[in-house]
Amino acid sequence: MNNVNDYAALIEYLLANGETLGINSERLAVWAGSSLVLSAVNAVNRLNERFPDHLRCALLLYGRPGWSPPPKWGKTSVLLVFPGQDDYAKGPMLHSSQESAKGLGIECELLEYPDGVHAFDVKQDTDESRLNIQKIVDFAYHELYN
């Protein structure tokens, strides 16, 4: 399997077994970082063709989304997270990713973390890092429950 198939299989499993797992399978979020962001974008595109209202948000951290038309994002909102100390995910690319998403009709917000490093959510144990992780969780909570 590849990453896109892994994401798709996981989401399909959650959709099919939500009740058994004790989750509302009509309110799902995808959290992906680094090189897995593109795989998550492709999986969301593929799954939203069949389940357009179930994936409520995608949290895409320190990676290049590489939006691939035609988008199948339905009601899925996106939070792009860019750490400023990450050469892979900074510079003009971050704003162009947000503008590209909006141009394709994808609801997209941008969270910039100037002192963040690549994989800050697992590597950087600081008050500022925890605050930015909380912002990501708050975005997901808002999208899942409002």
Secondary structure, DSSP 8 states (H G I E B T S, - for coil): --HHHHHHHHHHHHHHHHHHHTS-TTSEEEEEETTHHHHHHHHHHHHHHH-TTTEEEEEEESS-----SS---TT-EEEEEEETT-GGG-THHHHHHHHHHHHTT--EEEEEETT--TTHHHH--SHHHHHHHHHHHHHHHHHHH-
